[in-house]
Amino acid sequence: MIIKGIYRSGNHCVGEDDVGESRCTWNAVHVDGGWQLVHPFLICTPLASRTPADGWKLVESTRQEPPPSNAAVLNNFFFAPKPSEFILFCYPDDSKWQLLEKKVSYQTFVNFPFLRSAFYESGMRLKSESKSTLHSSGGKCLIKIQCPQDTVNQTNMMYELYSSDPEFSCDPELGNIVMCGRNEDTWNVQIQFPEKGEYKLSLFAMLENSWFFWIGIYFLFYLYSQTCLNRTLIKPNTCRNRTISVVPNFFLIILC
């Protein structure tokens, strides 16, 4: 059975209200009395290991180059995945092919955290809010990622932080903007914004010094009024041809 629908590719911009033009097809196959989903094209698509180039300025990074690999390029995640995870990437025109008891609305699909397939295949889980827009206070955002017990001690988290401002500069005496640390089985990624603007955080993981993968992208807004202690309503901000309404606070938008 050929299924038609929408696929949130690596070029998807979180914050868009309509992603209907990102069309693709996949398959549903009937096996052992039940339906399974298969996406042949994505099975043969290499796992991304680098942030897409888009002209943003790299301001801070702990990313290391991945080790060379001669392994076959297959993305097994898209061969009979859990329907509850497949819906994070692909939204069918006919809701019955979600294969879920509780159907997901189009707007919920658009607002899902944009994490890549390797994140789920590795057994990692997002422990902070599971939506694309997160509110924070005090100029900080926190992302919490839980790792499987059998690999947590062999997992290293890395990041790249970008600014949309080509003239961005930060006083080195202020220390790192991003702090990445582990508490038992959970990695805590905290971002403390140095100044107002738009930022992009790209997360990576290295498992056992062999499996390197791109977790996803987070789009970060730090918006405040001139008097930070007496904030006033900020007008809607237009970013990359889309309008996002904001209120007097700080926002983290997951692109990932």
C-alpha positions in Angstrom: 0.0 0.0 0.0 1.4 3.4 -1.0 0.8 6.1 1.6 0.9 9.8 0.7 1.7 12.6 3.2 4.1 15.1 4.6 7.7 14.5 5.7 9.5 16.9 8.0 12.9 16.8 6.4 16.2 18.2 7.8 15.4 21.5 6.1 12.2 21.9 8.0 11.9 25.2 10.0 10.1 24.9 13.3 7.7 27.8 13.7 6.1 27.4 10.3 2.4 26.9 10.5 2.2 25.1 7.2 4.5 22.4 6.0 2.1 21.0 3.5 4.5 21.5 0.5 7.0 19.0 1.9 5.4 16.0 0.3 6.6 12.4 0.1 5.3 8.8 -0.1 6.0 5.7 1.9 4.5 2.2 2.3 2.3 0.2 4.6 2.8 -3.6 4.5 0.6 -6.3 6.0 2.7 -8.8 8.0 1.5 -11.5 10.4 -2.0 -10.1 10.6 -1.0 -6.5 11.2 0.1 -3.4 9.3 3.7 -2.1 9.5 5.1 1.2 8.1 8.2 1.3 5.8 9.9 4.3 4.2 12.2 2.9 1.6 13.7 6.2 0.6 14.7 7.2 4.2 16.1 3.7 4.9 18.6 4.4 2.1 19.3 8.0 3.3 22.5 8.5 5.3 22.3 9.7 8.8 23.3 13.4 9.0 26.3 14.2 11.0 26.7 17.9 10.3 24.6 21.1 10.8 23.0 22.2 7.5 24.8 25.3 6.2 22.6 28.4 6.2 24.8 31.4 6.7 24.6 31.6 10.5 27.7 32.5 12.5 29.3 29.8 14.6 29.9 31.3 18.0 30.7 28.3 20.3 31.4 24.6 19.6 32.5 21.4 21.3 31.9 19.3 18.2 34.6 16.8 17.2 34.9 15.3 13.7 33.4 11.8 13.6 35.7 8.8 13.1 35.9 7.4 9.5 33.5 4.6 8.8 33.2 2.1 5.9 29.9 0.6 7.2 26.9 0.3 4.9 24.7 3.3 4.8 21.2 2.1 6.0 18.9 4.0 8.3 17.1 1.0 9.9 14.8 3.3 12.0 12.4 3.6 9.1 11.9 -0.1 8.7 8.8 -1.0 10.7 9.2 1.7 13.4 6.8 2.2 16.2 3.8 4.2 14.8 4.1 6.6 17.8 7.7 7.4 16.6 7.1 7.4 12.9 4.4 10.1 13.2 7.1 12.4 14.5 8.5 12.5 11.0 5.7 11.6 8.5 2.1 12.7 8.6 -0.3 10.7 6.2 -3.1 12.4 4.3 -5.5 9.7 5.5 -5.3 9.6 9.4 -6.1 5.9 9.5 -2.5 5.2 8.3 -1.1 6.8 11.5 -1.9 3.3 12.9 -2.6 5.0 16.3 -5.6 4.6 18.5 -5.5 8.3 19.4 -5.0 10.3 16.2 -2.5 13.1 16.0 -3.7 16.5 14.6 -1.8 18.3 11.9 -0.9 21.2 14.2 0.4 18.8 16.9 2.5 17.2 14.2 4.0 20.5 13.2 4.8 21.4 16.8 6.5 18.1 17.7 10.2 18.4 18.8 12.3 18.1 15.7 14.7 15.3 16.7 16.4 13.1 14.2 15.9 9.4 13.8 19.2 8.5 15.3 18.1 10.0 18.6 15.3 7.5 18.9 17.3 4.6 17.5 20.0 5.1 20.1 17.4 4.7 22.9 17.7 8.4 24.1 14.6 10.1 25.4 13.7 13.8 25.8 12.9 14.5 29.4 12.2 18.2 29.1 9.0 19.5 27.6 8.0 17.6 24.5 6.9 20.4 22.3 8.6 22.8 19.9 8.2 26.0 21.9 9.5 26.2 25.5 9.1 29.1 27.9 12.0 29.9 30.2 12.8 32.5 32.8 16.0 34.3 33.9 17.4 34.2 30.4 18.1 30.4 30.5 16.8 27.4 28.7 17.3 23.8 29.7 17.2 20.6 27.6 17.3 17.2 29.3 18.1 14.1 27.4 18.1 10.6 29.1 20.4 7.9 27.8 20.0 4.1 28.1 21.7 2.6 31.2 23.9 0.3 29.1 25.5 3.2 27.1 25.3 6.2 29.3 28.9 5.9 30.5 30.1 5.7 26.8 28.0 8.6 25.6 29.6 12.1 25.0 27.3 15.0 24.2 28.6 17.8 21.9 27.1 21.0 20.4 27.4 23.9 18.0 25.9 27.3 18.8 25.1 29.7 16.0 23.9 33.3 16.0 21.9 34.9 13.2 23.8 38.1 13.7 27.0 38.1 11.6 28.5 40.7 13.9 27.9 38.8 17.1 30.6 38.8 19.8 30.6 37.8 23.4 33.0 38.7 26.2 35.1 35.5 26.8 35.3 36.4 30.5 31.6 35.6 30.8 32.4 31.9 30.2 30.6 29.4 28.0 27.1 30.2 26.8 26.2 26.5 26.7 26.9 24.2 29.6 26.6 20.5 29.0 26.8 18.1 31.9 25.5 14.6 33.0 23.7 13.7 36.2 23.5 9.9 36.4 21.7 8.9 33.2 20.6 12.3 32.1 22.4 15.0 30.1 21.5 18.5 31.0 22.1 21.1 28.3 21.7 24.7 29.7 21.9 27.8 27.5 22.3 31.2 29.2 21.8 33.9 26.6 24.4 36.7 26.5 22.2 39.2 24.7 19.0 39.4 22.7 18.9 37.8 19.3 18.2 34.6 17.5 20.4 31.5 18.1 20.6 28.0 16.8 21.8 25.0 18.9 22.8 21.8 17.1 23.4 18.8 19.3 25.5 15.7 18.6 26.3 12.5 20.3 29.3 10.1 20.2 28.7 6.5 21.5 31.7 4.4 22.4 33.9 6.5 20.2 32.4 4.8 17.1 28.8 5.9 16.5 28.6 9.7 15.9 25.3 11.2 15.0 23.4 14.5 14.8 20.6 14.7 17.5 18.9 17.7 16.0 18.6 21.5 15.9 17.1 23.9 18.4 16.1 27.4 17.4 16.6 29.8 20.3 15.1 33.2 20.8 16.3 35.5 23.5 13.8 38.4 23.5 13.5 41.1 26.1 12.5 44.7 26.6 15.1 47.5 27.1 14.5 47.3 30.9 14.9 43.6 31.7 13.4 43.9 35.2 10.3 45.6 33.9 9.4 43.7 30.8 6.7 44.9 28.4 4.9 43.1 25.6 7.2 42.5 22.6 5.7 42.8 19.2 5.5 39.7 17.0 8.9 38.8 15.5 9.3 37.9 11.9 12.0 35.3 11.2 12.8 33.7 7.9 9.5 34.7 6.2 7.4 33.4 9.1 5.7 35.4 11.9 6.0 34.1 15.5 4.0 35.8 18.2 6.0 36.2 21.4 5.2 37.4 24.9 7.5 39.1 27.5 9.7 36.2 28.3 12.3 33.9 26.7 11.6 31.2 24.1 13.2 28.1 22.9 11.9 26.7 19.6 13.0 23.2 18.7 14.0 22.7 15.1 15.6 19.5 15.7 
